Amino acid sequence: MIDPLERVAKHRRLSEKAECFTESVIREMTRKAMINNAINLAQGFPDFAAPEVVKQAAIDAINTDINQYAITWGAKSIRDAIVTKFGEQT
């Protein structure tokens, strides 16, 4: 008796559209990082706990209920903070 999975595999082929798929940029970066023993910043899989200050900052940000994208050129408060910061450095 022929194994049903073998029969399906024998006749399986990809669609023309699927034949054109390429490796994702993230997958490529992961592969290259592994080859070069580099730190991979392409995927969000840290192997360490986030610092408490970062966790608290995330909680504080969520609790502000500012949950919409800023206007295209950025939130005014952030732009003002950048101006202040760079003004201190010049």
N, C-alpha and C positions, 0 to 999 in steps of 0.2 A: 504494500500500500504506500502511496506517495504522501509524504508529509504535507499537509495543507500550507504550512509556512514556506516550504521549499517551492511549491507550485506558484504561490503569490510572488515570491522573490524572483523566480525565473522570468515572470512576465512584467515585473515592475520596471518602470522607466520614469524619469522626471519630465515634467512639462517643459516646453521650450523656455518659458519664463523662468522656471526654477533652475534650468541649466545655466542661466546667466548670472545667478547669484555669486557674489564673491565674499571673501572673508571680511568680517566687520573690522572696522578700525580698532575697536576695543579688543577684539580677539587677537588681531595682529600685534597690538602693543603688549598684550599679556604674553604672547609667544616670544616676542623679542626680549621682554624683561626677563623671562625665565632663561633664555639662552645666554643672556649677558649678566645674569645674577644681579639684576637691577631692581630697584624699588618700583613697583608697578602702581602708578597713580591713575591708571585708566579705569580701574574698577573699584567699587566701594566695598572691599572685603578686608577691613583692618583686622589684624590678629592681636589687638591690644584694646584695653578699655579706654574710652574717651575720658580725658581729664574732667574732674568734677566741675571745674570752672566752665568748661565747654557745655557740659550737660545743663548746668544751671542757666547759662546764657540762652540755650535753646528753650528751656522751660519759660524763662522770662519773656522771650520773643513771642512764644505761642500765647502766653497770657495777656499780651497787649492787644490781641485780636486784630492786629493789622495783617490781614490775610489776603490782600490783593496785590497784584503786580503794581509797581510804581509807574509813573508816567515814563515815557520813552527816555527822557534825559535824566531820570533818577529822582528819588525823593529829595525834597528841598533840605530836610534836616541832614541828610547824608552829604549832599553837595556842600552845605554850609560847613559841616565838620571837616571836609576835605580842604576847603579854602582856609579854614583856621589852622589846620595841621600844617599845610604847606606854607602858609604865611609865617608860621613860627620858625620854619627851617631856612627861610631866606634872609 
